Amino acid sequence: MEGDVIKDSKIKMKSAINYKTGIFSLLVIFMFLFSVSDSLALNTKLSEEAVQVAELLNQAERDISEMAEKNISINRVDEIYQEASQLYSAQLALEEKGGKENYKLVIKRTSEISSIKKVALEANDELKIFKETFHEAVRDANLSEMQEEYNQIILSFNEERFEDTLELINKGYSRMSEIQSSQTAVNAVYLATSRTIKNFFINHGLKIVIIFFATLLFALVFQNNMKKLMKRIKLNNLITQKEAINTLLKNIQKDYFKIKKLSEGEYTIKLKKFKELIRDIDRQVMILKEELFKIKKKNKR
């Protein structure tokens, strides 16, 4: 009898414990469902546009991260992102309160970040290529006169003026080509003139020797005529140089108009340089002729 009482007491105690456990479980489940329903209710309050703009902000974060990974300065885009984020929070709060939200400015700012990232990546790639090209060109040409332009290109990129960087790079290539073409033309004239003079001395070596000794003899006998002879020799040399340059001039005209071997820019630069050399020679020839005339006039007295 006493055993049955103890047994019944244990059964009742166990039932009470199970009842309490069940009640507690129901409370936990109810609280969970309430939390989920509340969360779902909050999400359903957000408009589709708000969700889309949130994704645009996430994409803007990814764009900024991509720029940072490539060691591109992000101060400019970061400021725009902070502004867009604050605008979004303000419009989101307005929307949740039932007000009339407007996400257009947020969308505009995220679009700006996307555009800047695109230009920045392009400028970064173009700048690397330009640097390599510039340093390779320095080995063959003197580009010191465009050092300031080179520095401005680097500065524009560091200051996050990526649009300016692309424009300055294009101008830099044109300037580099102009300098190289100009120096190539000058070197070509120098080499051609040097060869012509060298060939002149080789072909007229005996004459030159004779003229030298004759000049020395005349210097003793006809001291007054010495200057006249020297000037005539210089005049002949100038005429020879002019003939060589005229030959080069005909060659570049043939390369440009017939063979199409030269570009318009390179042709223009070389043509201008050759004409300057010819004008300088003509000026010297005119001066020499005047001096010879004065000497001749003096000898008649």
Backbone torsions as a table, in degrees:
resi	resn	phi	psi	omega
1	MET	NA	-47.9	178.5
2	GLU	-64.1	-33.5	178.8
3	GLY	-67.8	-37.5	-179.7
4	ASP	-67.9	-37.0	178.9
5	VAL	-63.3	-45.0	179.6
6	ILE	-62.2	-39.7	-179.0
7	LYS	-65.1	-44.4	178.9
8	ASP	-64.4	-37.3	179.9
9	SER	-63.5	-40.6	179.2
10	LYS	-66.3	-39.6	-179.3
11	ILE	-64.1	-44.2	179.6
12	LYS	-63.1	-41.4	179.7
13	MET	-63.1	-42.1	-179.4
14	LYS	-64.8	-39.9	179.7
15	SER	-65.2	-39.3	179.4
16	ALA	-64.0	-42.3	179.8
17	ILE	-63.5	-44.3	179.4
18	ASN	-62.6	-36.1	-179.7
19	TYR	-65.9	-45.7	178.9
20	LYS	-63.3	-41.9	179.5
21	THR	-62.2	-39.8	179.7
22	GLY	-65.6	-42.7	178.4
23	ILE	-60.8	-44.8	-179.4
24	PHE	-61.7	-40.5	179.7
25	SER	-64.5	-41.0	179.2
26	LEU	-63.1	-40.0	178.5
27	LEU	-63.1	-43.0	179.0
28	VAL	-61.5	-45.4	-179.6
29	ILE	-63.7	-41.9	-179.6
30	PHE	-62.7	-43.1	179.2
31	MET	-64.5	-39.0	179.5
32	PHE	-63.9	-46.3	179.6
33	LEU	-64.1	-37.3	179.3
34	PHE	-64.9	-41.3	179.5
35	SER	-64.6	-43.7	-179.2
36	VAL	-65.1	-44.9	-179.0
37	SER	-63.9	-36.2	178.6
38	ASP	-66.4	-40.6	178.6
39	SER	-65.5	-42.2	179.0
40	LEU	-65.0	-38.0	179.4
41	ALA	-64.4	-37.8	179.4
42	LEU	-65.4	-42.3	-179.1
43	ASN	-67.0	-35.3	-179.4
44	THR	-69.7	-18.3	178.8
45	LYS	-73.7	-27.7	-178.2
46	LEU	-72.9	134.8	178.6
47	SER	-74.4	163.6	178.5
48	GLU	-63.6	-35.3	179.2
49	GLU	-64.3	-39.4	178.9
50	ALA	-61.8	-40.6	178.5
51	VAL	-65.5	-41.8	-179.8
52	GLN	-65.8	-40.4	179.0
53	VAL	-66.8	-35.3	177.1
54	ALA	-61.4	-38.1	178.1
55	GLU	-68.6	-35.6	176.6
56	LEU	-63.2	-38.9	176.6
57	LEU	-65.1	-38.5	177.2
58	ASN	-63.6	-40.5	178.3
59	GLN	-65.3	-37.1	177.3
60	ALA	-62.1	-39.2	176.5
61	GLU	-61.7	-41.9	179.7
62	ARG	-66.3	-37.5	178.2
63	ASP	-62.8	-43.4	-179.9
64	ILE	-66.0	-39.5	178.7
65	SER	-63.4	-39.3	179.7
66	GLU	-64.3	-40.2	177.2
67	MET	-64.6	-42.8	-179.3
68	ALA	-64.1	-37.2	179.3
69	GLU	-62.8	-28.7	180.0
70	LYS	-94.5	14.6	178.0
71	ASN	60.7	35.1	175.6
72	ILE	-97.5	134.0	-179.3
73	SER	-60.2	136.3	-173.8
74	ILE	-120.6	15.2	-178.6
75	ASN	-59.3	-43.1	-177.7
76	ARG	-63.3	-50.6	-177.8
77	VAL	-71.4	-29.7	179.7
78	ASP	-66.7	-39.5	177.6
79	GLU	-63.3	-42.3	179.1
80	ILE	-64.5	-38.7	-179.6
81	TYR	-66.0	-43.0	179.5
82	GLN	-60.5	-41.1	178.1
83	GLU	-64.2	-44.7	-179.5
84	ALA	-63.2	-40.3	-179.4
85	SER	-64.1	-42.4	178.9
86	GLN	-66.7	-40.0	177.7
87	LEU	-63.0	-40.5	-179.9
88	TYR	-64.2	-44.5	180.0
89	SER	-60.9	-40.5	-179.4
90	ALA	-66.2	-43.7	-179.6
91	GLN	-70.3	-33.4	178.2
92	LEU	-66.2	-41.8	177.8
93	ALA	-63.8	-38.8	178.8
94	LEU	-64.9	-40.3	179.9
95	GLU	-65.4	-42.7	-178.3
96	GLU	-65.8	-25.0	178.3
97	LYS	-88.3	1.0	178.1
98	GLY	89.1	10.8	179.4
99	GLY	-81.4	178.9	179.8
100	LYS	-92.7	103.9	-177.7
101	GLU	-83.2	160.8	177.8
102	ASN	-149.0	108.7	-175.3
103	TYR	-98.9	9.0	-174.3
104	LYS	-59.9	-42.1	-178.3
105	LEU	-67.7	-34.8	177.4
106	VAL	-65.6	-43.9	179.0
107	ILE	-61.7	-40.9	179.3
108	LYS	-62.3	-42.7	-178.9
109	ARG	-66.6	-41.5	178.9
110	THR	-66.5	-33.8	176.8
111	SER	-66.1	-37.8	177.1
112	GLU	-61.7	-42.6	179.8
113	ILE	-62.3	-42.8	179.3
114	SER	-62.7	-42.7	180.0
115	SER	-66.2	-43.5	179.8
116	ILE	-63.2	-41.6	179.2
117	LYS	-60.5	-43.9	-179.5
118	LYS	-60.5	-47.6	-179.9
119	VAL	-67.2	-38.4	-178.6
120	ALA	-63.6	-42.4	179.4
121	LEU	-65.9	-40.2	178.1
122	GLU	-65.0	-44.5	179.4
123	ALA	-63.2	-37.8	179.4
124	ASN	-62.4	-45.5	179.4
125	ASP	-66.9	-44.8	-178.9
126	GLU	-64.3	-36.7	-179.3
127	LEU	-66.3	-40.4	178.3
128	LYS	-60.7	-44.4	-180.0
129	ILE	-65.8	-41.9	-179.3
130	PHE	-63.5	-42.1	179.0
131	LYS	-59.3	-46.9	-179.9
132	GLU	-61.7	-44.0	179.8
133	THR	-62.8	-42.9	-178.7
134	PHE	-62.8	-47.9	-177.3
135	HIS	-68.5	-30.3	175.0
136	GLU	-70.8	-39.6	-179.6
137	ALA	-66.2	-31.9	-179.3
138	VAL	-61.0	-27.5	-179.1
139	ARG	-67.3	-28.9	-175.1
140	ASP	-109.9	-14.7	-177.6
141	ALA	-141.1	157.8	177.5
142	ASN	-90.3	104.8	-177.3
143	LEU	-105.8	21.7	-177.7
144	SER	-62.0	-28.9	-178.2
145	GLU	-71.6	-12.6	176.7
146	MET	-113.0	18.7	180.0
147	GLN	-62.2	-39.8	180.0
148	GLU	-63.4	-40.2	178.1
149	GLU	-64.9	-38.6	177.4
150	TYR	-62.3	-43.7	179.6
151	ASN	-63.4	-36.9	179.9
152	GLN	-66.2	-34.8	177.5
153	ILE	-64.2	-47.1	179.5
154	ILE	-62.7	-42.5	-178.5
155	LEU	-63.5	-42.0	-179.2
156	SER	-61.4	-36.8	178.9
157	PHE	-70.9	-43.0	-180.0
158	ASN	-64.8	-30.2	178.5
159	GLU	-88.2	9.2	175.4
160	GLU	66.2	25.4	172.8
161	ARG	-93.5	67.1	-170.7
162	PHE	-64.4	-34.2	178.2
163	GLU	-63.5	-42.4	178.2
164	ASP	-65.2	-35.8	-179.1
165	THR	-58.8	-46.5	-179.7
166	LEU	-62.5	-42.1	-179.7
167	GLU	-66.5	-42.9	-179.9
168	LEU	-67.1	-33.6	178.0
169	ILE	-63.8	-43.9	178.2
170	ASN	-60.4	-43.7	177.5
171	LYS	-65.2	-35.1	179.6
172	GLY	-63.6	-41.0	177.5
173	TYR	-62.0	-43.8	179.7
174	SER	-62.6	-43.8	-179.8
175	ARG	-64.6	-42.2	179.7
176	MET	-61.7	-44.6	179.2
177	SER	-63.2	-39.3	179.7
178	GLU	-62.7	-45.2	-179.6
179	ILE	-65.5	-44.0	-179.6
180	GLN	-62.6	-43.4	-179.7
181	SER	-64.5	-41.4	179.7
182	SER	-62.4	-46.2	-179.3
183	GLN	-68.1	-33.8	177.6
184	THR	-65.5	-41.0	179.3
185	ALA	-63.9	-44.7	180.0
186	VAL	-62.4	-44.4	179.4
187	ASN	-63.6	-37.9	179.6
188	ALA	-64.6	-43.1	178.7
189	VAL	-63.7	-42.9	-178.9
190	TYR	-62.4	-46.9	-179.3
191	LEU	-65.1	-44.2	-179.0
192	ALA	-63.6	-42.5	179.9
193	THR	-65.5	-40.8	179.5
194	SER	-62.8	-43.6	179.6
195	ARG	-64.8	-40.5	-178.9
196	THR	-62.9	-45.5	179.6
197	ILE	-64.6	-40.5	179.6
198	LYS	-63.0	-45.2	179.4
199	ASN	-64.7	-35.1	178.4
200	PHE	-61.2	-44.6	-180.0
201	PHE	-68.5	-35.3	179.0
202	ILE	-67.5	-46.1	-177.0
203	ASN	-73.4	-24.6	-177.1
204	HIS	-121.0	31.4	-176.9
205	GLY	-59.8	-46.2	-178.1
206	LEU	-64.6	-40.5	179.0
207	LYS	-63.1	-39.8	-179.0
208	ILE	-64.6	-40.9	179.0
209	VAL	-63.1	-45.3	-179.9
210	ILE	-61.7	-44.3	-179.9
211	ILE	-62.4	-36.8	-178.8
212	PHE	-63.0	-49.3	-178.8
213	PHE	-70.0	-34.2	177.9
214	ALA	-65.8	-38.5	178.6
215	THR	-64.2	-40.5	179.1
216	LEU	-63.7	-39.9	179.4
217	LEU	-67.6	-44.5	179.0
218	PHE	-64.3	-31.2	179.7
219	ALA	-64.0	-32.0	178.7
220	LEU	-78.3	-39.3	-175.8
221	VAL	-88.3	-45.9	-177.2
222	PHE	-118.6	74.8	-176.8
223	GLN	-62.0	-33.3	-177.7
224	ASN	-70.6	-25.3	-177.8
225	ASN	-89.7	-1.8	-177.5
226	MET	-62.4	-45.7	-178.6
227	LYS	-62.8	-39.1	-179.7
228	LYS	-61.6	-42.1	180.0
229	LEU	-66.1	-42.9	-179.9
230	MET	-63.4	-38.2	180.0
231	LYS	-69.4	-34.3	177.3
232	ARG	-66.6	-37.5	176.9
233	ILE	-63.7	-44.0	178.2
234	LYS	-64.0	-36.5	178.4
235	LEU	-64.6	-42.0	178.5
236	ASN	-63.2	-40.3	178.7
237	ASN	-63.0	-41.7	178.8
238	LEU	-63.6	-40.4	178.6
239	ILE	-63.7	-39.6	178.5
240	THR	-63.9	-43.0	177.8
241	GLN	-62.1	-40.1	-180.0
242	LYS	-64.6	-39.2	177.9
243	GLU	-63.0	-39.6	179.7
244	ALA	-65.5	-42.5	179.9
245	ILE	-67.3	-38.9	176.7
246	ASN	-61.6	-36.2	176.7
247	THR	-63.8	-45.0	177.3
248	LEU	-62.2	-38.3	179.9
249	LEU	-61.9	-42.8	177.3
250	LYS	-64.4	-36.3	-179.4
251	ASN	-66.1	-42.7	-179.5
252	ILE	-71.1	-30.9	175.9
253	GLN	-65.9	-38.5	176.8
254	LYS	-66.4	-42.7	179.7
255	ASP	-63.4	-32.6	-177.1
256	TYR	-85.1	-48.4	-172.5
257	PHE	-84.3	-35.7	-175.3
258	LYS	-99.5	-54.5	-175.3
259	ILE	-82.5	-22.3	-176.3
260	LYS	60.5	34.4	-178.1
261	LYS	-81.7	-27.8	-178.9
262	LEU	-102.7	147.1	173.1
263	SER	-79.2	163.7	-179.1
264	GLU	-62.6	-41.1	-179.4
265	GLY	-63.1	-45.6	-178.9
266	GLU	-67.5	-38.5	178.4
267	TYR	-62.9	-44.5	-178.3
268	THR	-62.0	-43.6	-178.9
269	ILE	-64.2	-47.0	-178.8
270	LYS	-65.6	-42.2	180.0
271	LEU	-59.5	-44.7	179.8
272	LYS	-62.0	-42.7	-178.2
273	LYS	-66.6	-43.7	-179.4
274	PHE	-64.2	-40.7	179.9
275	LYS	-66.0	-35.7	176.5
276	GLU	-63.6	-41.2	179.0
277	LEU	-65.0	-41.1	179.9
278	ILE	-65.2	-42.2	178.1
279	ARG	-61.6	-38.7	179.3
280	ASP	-65.8	-40.5	178.6
281	ILE	-65.7	-43.7	178.8
282	ASP	-60.3	-38.2	178.4
283	ARG	-63.6	-45.1	179.4
284	GLN	-65.0	-38.5	179.3
285	VAL	-62.9	-42.8	-179.6
286	MET	-62.3	-42.9	179.2
287	ILE	-62.9	-43.7	-179.5
288	LEU	-63.6	-41.0	179.9
289	LYS	-64.6	-38.6	177.3
290	GLU	-64.1	-42.4	179.5
291	GLU	-65.4	-38.8	177.7
292	LEU	-65.0	-38.5	178.4
293	PHE	-63.4	-40.7	179.7
294	LYS	-65.5	-40.4	179.7
295	ILE	-65.1	-41.9	180.0
296	LYS	-62.7	-42.3	179.9
297	LYS	-64.6	-37.1	-179.5
298	LYS	-67.9	-38.2	-178.1
299	ASN	-68.4	-25.3	-178.7
300	LYS	-75.0	-19.1	-178.2
301	ARG	-73.2	NA	NA
